[in-house]
């Protein structure tokens, strides 16, 4: 499912005009992205939590040339699935 | 961001408040109907429930500029209870994985 399909599904689910559903979905993800960029964590019961992980600069190696390269310090996002969703996803047959 | 969010954790209630403000800020420009707090709450719940239903069907969700949620199958394996040291079988199951988008990763690292 892409974001536009999510917008469509939300619009159908609660009978909301598509334009409004689009504004809502965009606002949800913009809000979450902005919060993470501000170094905040997000916790949504039943869904999951997002937190920032910081990694120190380190020396790495280019596996092709075997050359040592410095890898900059960086931040990334860790997602931990919530209990309810974890249990629902665990039962998926695929 | 909003001062309602006073500690460092953004909860669902914070997201609802922020969505309420952002969506209504848009409406003023477009002279459309504003939404109430209660509606904002229903709409945010609808987004989350739709996402959960989709993932519970094993489908992935890709949100450009944010990231991708995907359901992955994990094989059965033997595990051990670290307290009792008793071996137990961990059955095959599916897990949810989130991969942050390059755009958000760059924003996080001040590249954009």
N, CA and C atoms of all chains as a GROMACS GRO file, in nm:
protein
  618
    1UNK      N    1   0.085  -0.119   0.000
    1UNK     CA    2   0.000   0.000   0.000
    1UNK      C    3   0.089   0.124   0.000
    2UNK      N    4   0.059   0.217  -0.089
    2UNK     CA    5   0.133   0.343  -0.092
    2UNK      C    6   0.056   0.448  -0.013
    3UNK      N    7   0.115   0.567  -0.001
    3UNK     CA    8   0.045   0.671   0.073
    3UNK      C    9  -0.088   0.708   0.006
    4UNK      N   10  -0.089   0.713  -0.127
    4UNK     CA   11  -0.215   0.749  -0.194
    4UNK      C   12  -0.322   0.641  -0.174
    5UNK      N   13  -0.279   0.514  -0.166
    5UNK     CA   14  -0.376   0.408  -0.138
    5UNK      C   15  -0.425   0.415   0.006
    6UNK      N   16  -0.335   0.455   0.096
    6UNK     CA   17  -0.374   0.472   0.236
    6UNK      C   18  -0.479   0.584   0.247
    7UNK      N   19  -0.455   0.692   0.174
    7UNK     CA   20  -0.550   0.805   0.173
    7UNK      C   21  -0.687   0.759   0.124
    8UNK      N   22  -0.686   0.680   0.017
    8UNK     CA   23  -0.810   0.629  -0.038
    8UNK      C   24  -0.883   0.538   0.061
    9UNK      N   25  -0.805   0.450   0.126
    9UNK     CA   26  -0.864   0.357   0.222
    9UNK      C   27  -0.924   0.430   0.342
   10UNK      N   28  -0.854   0.534   0.389
   10UNK     CA   29  -0.905   0.612   0.504
   10UNK      C   30  -1.032   0.685   0.461
   11UNK      N   31  -1.031   0.742   0.342
   11UNK     CA   32  -1.146   0.814   0.289
   11UNK      C   33  -1.269   0.724   0.282
   12UNK      N   34  -1.249   0.599   0.236
   12UNK     CA   35  -1.361   0.505   0.228
   12UNK      C   36  -1.405   0.456   0.365
   13UNK      N   37  -1.308   0.431   0.451
   13UNK     CA   38  -1.338   0.375   0.582
   13UNK      C   39  -1.431   0.463   0.665
   14UNK      N   40  -1.405   0.594   0.664
   14UNK     CA   41  -1.487   0.682   0.747
   14UNK      C   42  -1.567   0.782   0.664
   15UNK      N   43  -1.577   0.753   0.534
   15UNK     CA   44  -1.661   0.834   0.446
   15UNK      C   45  -1.622   0.982   0.450
   16UNK      N   46  -1.495   1.006   0.424
   16UNK     CA   47  -1.438   1.140   0.429
   16UNK      C   48  -1.400   1.181   0.287
   17UNK      N   49  -1.424   1.306   0.249
   17UNK     CA   50  -1.381   1.348   0.115
   17UNK      C   51  -1.231   1.321   0.097
   18UNK      N   52  -1.193   1.281  -0.022
   18UNK     CA   53  -1.054   1.241  -0.044
   18UNK      C   54  -0.952   1.351  -0.013
   19UNK      N   55  -0.990   1.474  -0.046
   19UNK     CA   56  -0.899   1.586  -0.020
   19UNK      C   57  -0.872   1.599   0.131
   20UNK      N   58  -0.977   1.582   0.209
   20UNK     CA   59  -0.962   1.593   0.355
   20UNK      C   60  -0.878   1.477   0.409
   21UNK      N   61  -0.905   1.356   0.357
   21UNK     CA   62  -0.827   1.238   0.400
   21UNK      C   63  -0.680   1.259   0.366
   22UNK      N   64  -0.655   1.322   0.252
   22UNK     CA   65  -0.518   1.348   0.210
   22UNK      C   66  -0.450   1.445   0.307
   23UNK      N   67  -0.521   1.553   0.343
   23UNK     CA   68  -0.466   1.649   0.439
   23UNK      C   69  -0.436   1.582   0.574
   24UNK      N   70  -0.526   1.494   0.616
   24UNK     CA   71  -0.508   1.426   0.746
   24UNK      C   72  -0.385   1.336   0.742
   25UNK      N   73  -0.379   1.250   0.640
   25UNK     CA   74  -0.267   1.154   0.631
   25UNK      C   75  -0.134   1.230   0.620
   26UNK      N   76  -0.131   1.335   0.538
   26UNK     CA   77  -0.008   1.414   0.528
   26UNK      C   78   0.028   1.478   0.661
   27UNK      N   79  -0.072   1.531   0.731
   27UNK     CA   80  -0.045   1.595   0.860
   27UNK      C   81   0.009   1.494   0.962
   28UNK      N   82  -0.044   1.372   0.959
   28UNK     CA   83   0.003   1.269   1.053
   28UNK      C   84   0.152   1.239   1.030
   29UNK      N   85   0.188   1.212   0.905
   29UNK     CA   86   0.328   1.176   0.879
   29UNK      C   87   0.423   1.295   0.889
   30UNK      N   88   0.376   1.415   0.849
   30UNK     CA   89   0.461   1.534   0.865
   30UNK      C   90   0.487   1.561   1.013
   31UNK      N   91   0.383   1.545   1.094
   31UNK     CA   92   0.397   1.567   1.239
   31UNK      C   93   0.499   1.470   1.298
   32UNK      N   94   0.487   1.344   1.258
   32UNK     CA   95   0.579   1.244   1.311
   32UNK      C   96   0.722   1.267   1.263
   33UNK      N   97   0.738   1.298   1.134
   33UNK     CA   98   0.872   1.322   1.080
   33UNK      C   99   0.935   1.443   1.148
   34UNK      N  100   0.857   1.552   1.164
   34UNK     CA  101   0.909   1.673   1.227
   34UNK      C  102   0.952   1.645   1.371
   35UNK      N  103   0.872   1.566   1.443
   35UNK     CA  104   0.904   1.533   1.582
   35UNK      C  105   1.038   1.458   1.588
   36UNK      N  106   1.056   1.363   1.498
   36UNK     CA  107   1.180   1.284   1.497
   36UNK      C  108   1.300   1.372   1.462
   37UNK      N  109   1.280   1.464   1.367
   37UNK     CA  110   1.389   1.555   1.330
   37UNK      C  111   1.426   1.645   1.449
   38UNK      N  112   1.327   1.673   1.535
   38UNK     CA  113   1.352   1.751   1.657
   38UNK      C  114   1.407   1.664   1.770
   39UNK      N  115   1.446   1.542   1.735
   39UNK     CA  116   1.505   1.450   1.833
   39UNK      C  117   1.408   1.397   1.938
   40UNK      N  118   1.280   1.393   1.904
   40UNK     CA  119   1.184   1.343   2.001
   40UNK      C  120   1.146   1.201   1.967
   41UNK      N  121   1.102   1.126   2.069
   41UNK     CA  122   1.053   0.992   2.038
   41UNK      C  123   0.902   0.996   2.026
   42UNK      N  124   0.848   0.896   1.960
   42UNK     CA  125   0.704   0.889   1.938
   42UNK      C  126   0.655   0.757   1.993
   43UNK      N  127   0.544   0.763   2.067
   43UNK     CA  128   0.490   0.639   2.120
   43UNK      C  129   0.340   0.635   2.095
   44UNK      N  130   0.297   0.542   2.014
   44UNK     CA  131   0.155   0.528   1.984
   44UNK      C  132   0.110   0.390   2.032
   45UNK      N  133   0.030   0.390   2.140
   45UNK     CA  134  -0.022   0.265   2.197
   45UNK      C  135  -0.084   0.174   2.092
   46UNK      N  136  -0.049   0.048   2.097
   46UNK     CA  137  -0.110  -0.049   2.007
   46UNK      C  138  -0.047  -0.053   1.870
   47UNK      N  139   0.029   0.052   1.839
   47UNK     CA  140   0.095   0.055   1.708
   47UNK      C  141   0.245   0.032   1.724
   48UNK      N  142   0.310   0.125   1.793
   48UNK     CA  143   0.453   0.108   1.816
   48UNK      C  144   0.518   0.238   1.855
   49UNK      N  145   0.650   0.233   1.872
   49UNK     CA  146   0.722   0.355   1.907
   49UNK      C  147   0.841   0.373   1.815
   50UNK      N  148   0.874   0.501   1.794
   50UNK     CA  149   0.988   0.536   1.711
   50UNK      C  150   1.086   0.609   1.802
   51UNK      N  151   1.212   0.570   1.798
   51UNK     CA  152   1.311   0.644   1.875
   51UNK      C  153   1.435   0.667   1.791
   52UNK      N  154   1.512   0.767   1.834
   52UNK     CA  155   1.633   0.803   1.760
   52UNK      C  156   1.750   0.723   1.814
   53UNK      N  157   1.825   0.664   1.725
   53UNK     CA  158   1.948   0.594   1.765
   53UNK      C  159   2.065   0.676   1.710
   54UNK      N  160   2.163   0.703   1.796
   54UNK     CA  161   2.280   0.776   1.750
   54UNK      C  162   2.399   0.682   1.737
   55UNK      N  163   2.468   0.694   1.627
   55UNK     CA  164   2.584   0.609   1.604
   55UNK      C  165   2.709   0.696   1.596
   56UNK      N  166   2.814   0.657   1.664
   56UNK     CA  167   2.940   0.732   1.663
   56UNK      C  168   3.010   0.718   1.528
   57UNK      N  169   3.096   0.813   1.500
   57UNK     CA  170   3.181   0.802   1.381
   57UNK      C  171   3.272   0.680   1.402
   58UNK      N  172   3.303   0.612   1.295
   58UNK     CA  173   3.391   0.495   1.309
   58UNK      C  174   3.472   0.479   1.181
   59UNK      N  175   3.575   0.397   1.192
   59UNK     CA  176   3.652   0.366   1.073
   59UNK      C  177   3.589   0.245   1.007
   60UNK      N  178   3.561   0.259   0.879
   60UNK     CA  179   3.504   0.146   0.806
   60UNK      C  180   3.600   0.110   0.693
   61UNK      N  181   3.557   0.018   0.612
   61UNK     CA  182   3.644  -0.024   0.502
   61UNK      C  183   3.559  -0.042   0.377
   62UNK      N  184   3.606   0.010   0.267
   62UNK     CA  185   3.539  -0.014   0.140
   62UNK      C  186   3.565  -0.160   0.103
   63UNK      N  187   3.462  -0.243   0.100
   63UNK     CA  188   3.483  -0.386   0.079
   63UNK      C  189   3.541  -0.419  -0.059
   64UNK      N  190   3.521  -0.329  -0.154
   64UNK     CA  191   3.572  -0.355  -0.289
   64UNK      C  192   3.722  -0.325  -0.298
   65UNK      N  193   3.758  -0.206  -0.246
   65UNK     CA  194   3.898  -0.164  -0.262
   65UNK      C  195   3.981  -0.193  -0.138
   66UNK      N  196   3.913  -0.233  -0.030
   66UNK     CA  197   3.980  -0.263   0.096
   66UNK      C  198   4.042  -0.138   0.161
   67UNK      N  199   4.000  -0.022   0.113
   67UNK     CA  200   4.053   0.103   0.163
   67UNK      C  201   3.982   0.143   0.292
   68UNK      N  202   4.056   0.197   0.389
   68UNK     CA  203   3.994   0.244   0.513
   68UNK      C  204   3.924   0.376   0.487
   69UNK      N  205   3.800   0.389   0.532
   69UNK     CA  206   3.728   0.516   0.517
   69UNK      C  207   3.664   0.553   0.650
   70UNK      N  208   3.657   0.684   0.674
   70UNK     CA  209   3.592   0.725   0.797
   70UNK      C  210   3.442   0.735   0.774
   71UNK      N  211   3.365   0.668   0.859
   71UNK     CA  212   3.219   0.676   0.850
   71UNK      C  213   3.174   0.779   0.952
   72UNK      N  214   3.102   0.881   0.906
   72UNK     CA  215   3.057   0.989   0.996
   72UNK      C  216   2.959   0.940   1.102
   73UNK      N  217   2.952   1.013   1.212
   73UNK     CA  218   2.851   0.986   1.313
   73UNK      C  219   2.715   1.009   1.248
   74UNK      N  220   2.617   0.929   1.284
   74UNK     CA  221   2.486   0.951   1.222
   74UNK      C  222   2.373   0.913   1.315
   75UNK      N  223   2.255   0.961   1.279
   75UNK     CA  224   2.135   0.927   1.354
   75UNK      C  225   2.045   0.845   1.265
   76UNK      N  226   1.974   0.753   1.325
   76UNK     CA  227   1.876   0.677   1.250
   76UNK      C  228   1.754   0.655   1.339
   77UNK      N  229   1.652   0.594   1.284
   77UNK     CA  230   1.529   0.573   1.360
   77UNK      C  231   1.507   0.426   1.386
   78UNK      N  232   1.477   0.398   1.511
   78UNK     CA  233   1.445   0.260   1.547
   78UNK      C  234   1.296   0.250   1.574
   79UNK      N  235   1.231   0.153   1.513
   79UNK     CA  236   1.088   0.132   1.536
   79UNK      C  237   1.069   0.005   1.616
   80UNK      N  238   0.992   0.015   1.722
   80UNK     CA  239   0.960  -0.105   1.800
   80UNK      C  240   0.810  -0.124   1.791
   81UNK      N  241   0.769  -0.238   1.739
   81UNK     CA  242   0.626  -0.262   1.720
   81UNK      C  243   0.554  -0.277   1.854
   82UNK      N  244   0.434  -0.225   1.862
   82UNK     CA  245   0.353  -0.235   1.984
   82UNK      C  246   0.296  -0.375   1.999
   83UNK      N  247   0.254  -0.405   2.121
   83UNK     CA  248   0.210  -0.542   2.153
   83UNK      C  249   0.093  -0.587   2.065
   84UNK      N  250  -0.008  -0.503   2.056
   84UNK     CA  251  -0.127  -0.542   1.980
   84UNK      C  252  -0.093  -0.572   1.833
   85UNK      N  253  -0.018  -0.482   1.771
   85UNK     CA  254   0.017  -0.501   1.631
   85UNK      C  255   0.114  -0.618   1.613
   86UNK      N  256   0.205  -0.634   1.709
   86UNK     CA  257   0.299  -0.747   1.700
   86UNK      C  258   0.223  -0.879   1.698
   87UNK      N  259   0.124  -0.889   1.786
   87UNK     CA  260   0.046  -1.013   1.793
   87UNK      C  261  -0.038  -1.036   1.668
   88UNK      N  262  -0.093  -0.927   1.614
   88UNK     CA  263  -0.173  -0.942   1.491
   88UNK      C  264  -0.086  -0.981   1.373
   89UNK      N  265   0.032  -0.921   1.364
   89UNK     CA  266   0.122  -0.949   1.251
   89UNK      C  267   0.182  -1.090   1.261
   90UNK      N  268   0.205  -1.137   1.385
   90UNK     CA  269   0.267  -1.269   1.405
   90UNK      C  270   0.187  -1.380   1.339
   91UNK      N  271   0.055  -1.362   1.332
   91UNK     CA  272  -0.032  -1.466   1.278
   91UNK      C  273  -0.050  -1.461   1.127
   92UNK      N  274   0.012  -1.364   1.062
   92UNK     CA  275  -0.002  -1.354   0.917
   92UNK      C  276   0.055  -1.479   0.852
   93UNK      N  277  -0.019  -1.536   0.758
   93UNK     CA  278   0.033  -1.652   0.685
   93UNK      C  279   0.086  -1.604   0.552
   94UNK      N  280   0.217  -1.616   0.532
   94UNK     CA  281   0.266  -1.587   0.395
   94UNK      C  282   0.394  -1.659   0.362
   95UNK      N  283   0.750   2.265   1.761
   95UNK     CA  284   0.619   2.199   1.771
   95UNK      C  285   0.541   2.252   1.890
   96UNK      N  286   0.418   2.212   1.896
   96UNK     CA  287   0.324   2.254   2.000
   96UNK      C  288   0.378   2.246   2.142
   97UNK      N  289   0.341   2.343   2.227
   97UNK     CA  290   0.388   2.335   2.365
   97UNK      C  291   0.305   2.241   2.452
   98UNK      N  292   0.197   2.186   2.394
   98UNK     CA  293   0.121   2.083   2.466
   98UNK      C  294   0.214   1.964   2.491
   99UNK      N  295   0.307   1.945   2.397
   99UNK     CA  296   0.402   1.835   2.409
   99UNK      C  297   0.517   1.882   2.496
  100UNK      N  298   0.502   1.868   2.627
  100UNK     CA  299   0.604   1.927   2.712
  100UNK      C  300   0.725   1.837   2.739
  101UNK      N  301   0.705   1.704   2.741
  101UNK     CA  302   0.826   1.623   2.757
  101UNK      C  303   0.875   1.579   2.620
  102UNK      N  304   0.970   1.491   2.620
  102UNK     CA  305   1.033   1.459   2.492
  102UNK      C  306   0.961   1.352   2.411
  103UNK      N  307   0.854   1.294   2.467
  103UNK     CA  308   0.784   1.189   2.395
  103UNK      C  309   0.654   1.240   2.334
  104UNK      N  310   0.638   1.213   2.207
  104UNK     CA  311   0.517   1.251   2.136
  104UNK      C  312   0.421   1.132   2.143
  105UNK      N  313   0.304   1.156   2.201
  105UNK     CA  314   0.204   1.049   2.213
  105UNK      C  315   0.096   1.068   2.107
  106UNK      N  316   0.002   0.976   2.105
  106UNK     CA  317  -0.108   0.987   2.009
  106UNK      C  318  -0.186   1.116   2.031
  107UNK      N  319  -0.204   1.154   2.159
  107UNK     CA  320  -0.277   1.278   2.189
  107UNK      C  321  -0.205   1.399   2.130
  108UNK      N  322  -0.072   1.398   2.136
  108UNK     CA  323   0.007   1.508   2.077
  108UNK      C  324  -0.013   1.511   1.927
  109UNK      N  325  -0.012   1.394   1.864
  109UNK     CA  326  -0.028   1.387   1.719
  109UNK      C  327  -0.165   1.443   1.680
  110UNK      N  328  -0.267   1.406   1.757
  110UNK     CA  329  -0.404   1.455   1.729
  110UNK      C  330  -0.409   1.607   1.738
  111UNK      N  331  -0.350   1.664   1.843
  111UNK     CA  332  -0.349   1.810   1.859
  111UNK      C  333  -0.281   1.878   1.742
  112UNK      N  334  -0.169   1.822   1.702
  112UNK     CA  335  -0.091   1.881   1.595
  112UNK      C  336  -0.163   1.869   1.460
  113UNK      N  337  -0.226   1.754   1.437
  113UNK     CA  338  -0.301   1.734   1.313
  113UNK      C  339  -0.419   1.831   1.309
  114UNK      N  340  -0.485   1.848   1.422
  114UNK     CA  341  -0.596   1.943   1.434
  114UNK      C  342  -0.549   2.083   1.392
  115UNK      N  343  -0.434   2.124   1.444
  115UNK     CA  344  -0.385   2.258   1.410
  115UNK      C  345  -0.339   2.271   1.266
  116UNK      N  346  -0.268   2.171   1.221
  116UNK     CA  347  -0.216   2.180   1.084
  116UNK      C  348  -0.327   2.176   0.981
  117UNK      N  349  -0.423   2.088   1.000
  117UNK     CA  350  -0.532   2.077   0.903
  117UNK      C  351  -0.616   2.204   0.904
  118UNK      N  352  -0.642   2.259   1.021
  118UNK     CA  353  -0.721   2.382   1.026
  118UNK      C  354  -0.646   2.502   0.970
  119UNK      N  355  -0.515   2.503   0.985
  119UNK     CA  356  -0.435   2.611   0.926
  119UNK      C  357  -0.449   2.608   0.774
  120UNK      N  358  -0.457   2.487   0.719
  120UNK     CA  359  -0.476   2.472   0.574
  120UNK      C  360  -0.613   2.523   0.532
  121UNK      N  361  -0.715   2.492   0.613
  121UNK     CA  362  -0.852   2.527   0.577
  121UNK      C  363  -0.873   2.676   0.568
  122UNK      N  364  -0.804   2.751   0.658
  122UNK     CA  365  -0.821   2.896   0.655
  122UNK      C  366  -0.783   2.952   0.519
  123UNK      N  367  -0.673   2.900   0.466
  123UNK     CA  368  -0.629   2.947   0.336
  123UNK      C  369  -0.730   2.911   0.227
  124UNK      N  370  -0.788   2.793   0.240
  124UNK     CA  371  -0.874   2.745   0.133
  124UNK      C  372  -1.022   2.769   0.164
  125UNK      N  373  -1.048   2.843   0.270
  125UNK     CA  374  -1.184   2.872   0.319
  125UNK      C  375  -1.276   2.750   0.317
  126UNK      N  376  -1.222   2.640   0.368
  126UNK     CA  377  -1.303   2.519   0.379
  126UNK      C  378  -1.346   2.505   0.524
  127UNK      N  379  -1.424   2.402   0.549
  127UNK     CA  380  -1.472   2.379   0.686
  127UNK      C  381  -1.360   2.336   0.779
  128UNK      N  382  -1.358   2.393   0.898
  128UNK     CA  383  -1.258   2.352   0.996
  128UNK      C  384  -1.303   2.222   1.062
  129UNK      N  385  -1.208   2.152   1.123
  129UNK     CA  386  -1.243   2.028   1.193
  129UNK      C  387  -1.237   2.052   1.344
  130UNK      N  388  -1.312   1.971   1.418
  130UNK     CA  389  -1.310   1.982   1.565
  130UNK      C  390  -1.200   1.888   1.618
  131UNK      N  391  -1.168   1.905   1.746
  131UNK     CA  392  -1.071   1.816   1.810
  131UNK      C  393  -1.119   1.672   1.803
  132UNK      N  394  -1.249   1.656   1.826
  132UNK     CA  395  -1.307   1.521   1.825
  132UNK      C  396  -1.292   1.457   1.687
  133UNK      N  397  -1.316   1.536   1.583
  133UNK     CA  398  -1.299   1.484   1.448
  133UNK      C  399  -1.152   1.451   1.420
  134UNK      N  400  -1.063   1.540   1.463
  134UNK     CA  401  -0.920   1.515   1.443
  134UNK      C  402  -0.883   1.381   1.506
  135UNK      N  403  -0.937   1.355   1.625
  135UNK     CA  404  -0.908   1.231   1.694
  135UNK      C  405  -0.961   1.110   1.615
  136UNK      N  406  -1.085   1.120   1.566
  136UNK     CA  407  -1.142   1.011   1.486
  136UNK      C  408  -1.059   0.986   1.360
  137UNK      N  409  -1.015   1.093   1.297
  137UNK     CA  410  -0.941   1.079   1.172
  137UNK      C  411  -0.804   1.014   1.194
  138UNK      N  412  -0.737   1.058   1.300
  138UNK     CA  413  -0.605   0.999   1.328
  138UNK      C  414  -0.621   0.850   1.362
  139UNK      N  415  -0.725   0.819   1.441
  139UNK     CA  416  -0.752   0.677   1.473
  139UNK      C  417  -0.777   0.598   1.345
  140UNK      N  418  -0.852   0.658   1.253
  140UNK     CA  419  -0.883   0.589   1.127
  140UNK      C  420  -0.756   0.560   1.047
  141UNK      N  421  -0.662   0.654   1.048
  141UNK     CA  422  -0.536   0.632   0.977
  141UNK      C  423  -0.462   0.514   1.040
  142UNK      N  424  -0.453   0.516   1.174
  142UNK     CA  425  -0.380   0.410   1.244
  142UNK      C  426  -0.448   0.274   1.227
  143UNK      N  427  -0.581   0.271   1.238
  143UNK     CA  428  -0.653   0.144   1.224
  143UNK      C  429  -0.640   0.089   1.082
  144UNK      N  430  -0.646   0.178   0.983
  144UNK     CA  431  -0.631   0.134   0.844
  144UNK      C  432  -0.493   0.073   0.824
  145UNK      N  433  -0.391   0.137   0.880
  145UNK     CA  434  -0.254   0.086   0.867
  145UNK      C  435  -0.241  -0.049   0.937
  146UNK      N  436  -0.297  -0.060   1.057
  146UNK     CA  437  -0.287  -0.187   1.131
  146UNK      C  438  -0.357  -0.300   1.057
  147UNK      N  439  -0.476  -0.271   1.002
  147UNK     CA  440  -0.549  -0.374   0.928
  147UNK      C  441  -0.469  -0.422   0.807
  148UNK      N  442  -0.409  -0.327   0.738
  148UNK     CA  443  -0.331  -0.360   0.619
  148UNK      C  444  -0.211  -0.448   0.657
  149UNK      N  445  -0.140  -0.410   0.762
  149UNK     CA  446  -0.024  -0.487   0.806
  149UNK      C  447  -0.065  -0.625   0.857
  150UNK      N  448  -0.180  -0.632   0.923
  150UNK     CA  449  -0.229  -0.760   0.974
  150UNK      C  450  -0.271  -0.854   0.861
  151UNK      N  451  -0.284  -0.799   0.739
  151UNK     CA  452  -0.310  -0.883   0.621
  151UNK      C  453  -0.179  -0.917   0.551
  152UNK      N  454  -0.068  -0.878   0.612
  152UNK     CA  455   0.062  -0.911   0.555
  152UNK      C  456   0.108  -0.816   0.447
  153UNK      N  457   0.037  -0.705   0.429
  153UNK     CA  458   0.072  -0.609   0.324
  153UNK      C  459   0.169  -0.504   0.375
  154UNK      N  460   0.256  -0.457   0.287
  154UNK     CA  461   0.348  -0.350   0.330
  154UNK      C  462   0.286  -0.213   0.307
  155UNK      N  463   0.338  -0.115   0.378
  155UNK     CA  464   0.292   0.023   0.362
  155UNK      C  465   0.415   0.111   0.336
  156UNK      N  466   0.409   0.183   0.226
  156UNK     CA  467   0.522   0.267   0.186
  156UNK      C  468   0.478   0.411   0.188
  157UNK      N  469   0.537   0.492   0.274
  157UNK     CA  470   0.501   0.633   0.283
  157UNK      C  471   0.621   0.715   0.239
  158UNK      N  472   0.611   0.780   0.123
  158UNK     CA  473   0.725   0.854   0.073
  158UNK      C  474   0.762   0.966   0.170
  159UNK      N  475   0.889   0.986   0.193
  159UNK     CA  476   0.935   1.090   0.285
  159UNK      C  477   0.934   1.046   0.430
  160UNK      N  478   0.880   0.927   0.457
  160UNK     CA  479   0.877   0.878   0.595
  160UNK      C  480   0.946   0.742   0.606
  161UNK      N  481   0.889   0.643   0.544
  161UNK     CA  482   0.951   0.512   0.550
  161UNK      C  483   0.857   0.401   0.505
  162UNK      N  484   0.905   0.280   0.522
  162UNK     CA  485   0.829   0.164   0.475
  162UNK      C  486   0.811   0.065   0.589
  163UNK      N  487   0.688   0.019   0.607
  163UNK     CA  488   0.659  -0.085   0.706
  163UNK      C  489   0.640  -0.214   0.628
  164UNK      N  490   0.713  -0.318   0.666
  164UNK     CA  491   0.691  -0.444   0.595
  164UNK      C  492   0.684  -0.562   0.688
  165UNK      N  493   0.604  -0.660   0.646
  165UNK     CA  494   0.584  -0.781   0.725
  165UNK      C  495   0.678  -0.887   0.670
  166UNK      N  496   0.759  -0.943   0.759
  166UNK     CA  497   0.855  -1.043   0.717
  166UNK      C  498   0.834  -1.174   0.790
  167UNK      N  499   0.848  -1.282   0.716
  167UNK     CA  500   0.833  -1.415   0.777
  167UNK      C  501   0.963  -1.452   0.846
  168UNK      N  502   0.951  -1.509   0.965
  168UNK     CA  503   1.068  -1.556   1.039
  168UNK      C  504   1.052  -1.707   1.056
  169UNK      N  505   1.158  -1.779   1.033
  169UNK     CA  506   1.150  -1.924   1.048
  169UNK      C  507   1.145  -1.966   1.194
  170UNK      N  508   1.106  -2.090   1.216
  170UNK     CA  509   1.102  -2.146   1.350
  170UNK      C  510   1.246  -2.167   1.396
  171UNK      N  511   1.274  -2.145   1.522
  171UNK     CA  512   1.409  -2.169   1.572
  171UNK      C  513   1.406  -2.210   1.717
  172UNK      N  514   1.518  -2.260   1.764
  172UNK     CA  515   1.526  -2.299   1.904
  172UNK      C  516   1.577  -2.179   1.983
  173UNK      N  517   1.512  -2.156   2.094
  173UNK     CA  518   1.555  -2.048   2.182
  173UNK      C  519   1.578  -2.106   2.320
  174UNK      N  520   1.621  -2.022   2.412
  174UNK     CA  521   1.648  -2.070   2.547
  174UNK      C  522   1.600  -1.964   2.645
  175UNK      N  523   1.532  -2.007   2.745
  175UNK     CA  524   1.493  -1.915   2.852
  175UNK      C  525   1.619  -1.885   2.932
  176UNK      N  526   1.666  -1.759   2.927
  176UNK     CA  527   1.795  -1.728   2.989
  176UNK      C  528   1.794  -1.747   3.142
  177UNK      N  529   1.675  -1.743   3.200
  177UNK     CA  530   1.667  -1.758   3.347
  177UNK      C  531   1.676  -1.905   3.388
  178UNK      N  532   1.597  -1.988   3.319
  178UNK     CA  533   1.591  -2.130   3.359
  178UNK      C  534   1.682  -2.217   3.274
  179UNK      N  535   1.734  -2.158   3.163
  179UNK     CA  536   1.821  -2.234   3.074
  179UNK      C  537   1.749  -2.346   2.999
  180UNK      N  538   1.617  -2.344   3.004
  180UNK     CA  539   1.541  -2.449   2.936
  180UNK      C  540   1.525  -2.413   2.788
  181UNK      N  541   1.550  -2.508   2.701
  181UNK     CA  542   1.535  -2.485   2.557
  181UNK      C  543   1.387  -2.488   2.519
  182UNK      N  544   1.347  -2.394   2.437
  182UNK     CA  545   1.211  -2.396   2.387
  182UNK      C  546   1.212  -2.366   2.238
  183UNK      N  547   1.111  -2.418   2.170
  183UNK     CA  548   1.103  -2.390   2.028
  183UNK      C  549   1.026  -2.260   2.006
  184UNK      N  550   1.085  -2.169   1.928
  184UNK     CA  551   1.015  -2.046   1.893
  184UNK      C  552   0.953  -2.072   1.756
  185UNK      N  553   0.821  -2.073   1.749
  185UNK     CA  554   0.756  -2.110   1.623
  185UNK      C  555   0.777  -2.006   1.513
  186UNK      N  556   0.757  -2.050   1.390
  186UNK     CA  557   0.764  -1.958   1.275
  186UNK      C  558   0.658  -1.850   1.295
  187UNK      N  559   0.694  -1.728   1.262
  187UNK     CA  560   0.598  -1.618   1.280
  187UNK      C  561   0.636  -1.505   1.185
  188UNK      N  562   0.552  -1.404   1.182
  188UNK     CA  563   0.584  -1.286   1.103
  188UNK      C  564   0.615  -1.170   1.196
  189UNK      N  565   0.705  -1.086   1.153
  189UNK     CA  566   0.740  -0.968   1.232
  189UNK      C  567   0.728  -0.844   1.144
  190UNK      N  568   0.713  -0.730   1.210
  190UNK     CA  569   0.701  -0.604   1.138
  190UNK      C  570   0.836  -0.533   1.140
  191UNK      N  571   0.876  -0.484   1.024
  191UNK     CA  572   1.002  -0.414   1.015
  191UNK      C  573   0.976  -0.276   0.957
  192UNK      N  574   1.046  -0.176   1.010
  192UNK     CA  575   1.033  -0.041   0.957
  192UNK      C  576   1.166   0.002   0.900
  193UNK      N  577   1.162   0.053   0.778
  193UNK     CA  578   1.284   0.105   0.716
  193UNK      C  579   1.262   0.252   0.690
  194UNK      N  580   1.344   0.335   0.752
  194UNK     CA  581   1.329   0.480   0.738
  194UNK      C  582   1.367   0.524   0.597
  195UNK      N  583   1.293   0.620   0.542
  195UNK     CA  584   1.321   0.667   0.406
  195UNK      C  585   1.450   0.747   0.404
  196UNK      N  586   1.514   0.748   0.289
  196UNK     CA  587   1.640   0.823   0.273
  196UNK      C  588   1.617   0.972   0.298
  197UNK      N  589   1.501   1.022   0.254
  197UNK     CA  590   1.469   1.164   0.273
  197UNK      C  591   1.465   1.200   0.422
  198UNK      N  592   1.398   1.117   0.501
  198UNK     CA  593   1.389   1.144   0.645
  198UNK      C  594   1.525   1.125   0.711
  199UNK      N  595   1.598   1.023   0.667
  199UNK     CA  596   1.733   0.999   0.720
  199UNK      C  597   1.822   1.121   0.696
  200UNK      N  598   1.812   1.178   0.577
  200UNK     CA  599   1.891   1.298   0.545
  200UNK      C  600   1.848   1.417   0.630
  201UNK      N  601   1.718   1.432   0.649
  201UNK     CA  602   1.669   1.543   0.734
  201UNK      C  603   1.721   1.526   0.876
  202UNK      N  604   1.718   1.404   0.924
  202UNK     CA  605   1.764   1.371   1.059
  202UNK      C  606   1.910   1.408   1.080
  203UNK      N  607   1.986   1.390   0.971
  203UNK     CA  608   2.129   1.415   0.978
  203UNK      C  609   2.167   1.553   0.922
  204UNK      N  610   2.067   1.640   0.913
  204UNK     CA  611   2.091   1.777   0.872
  204UNK      C  612   2.140   1.796   0.731
  205UNK      N  613   2.106   1.701   0.644
  205UNK     CA  614   2.154   1.712   0.506
  205UNK      C  615   2.056   1.782   0.415
  206UNK      N  616   1.934   1.812   0.469
  206UNK     CA  617   1.837   1.879   0.382
  206UNK      C  618   1.765   1.989   0.456
   0.00000   0.00000   0.00000
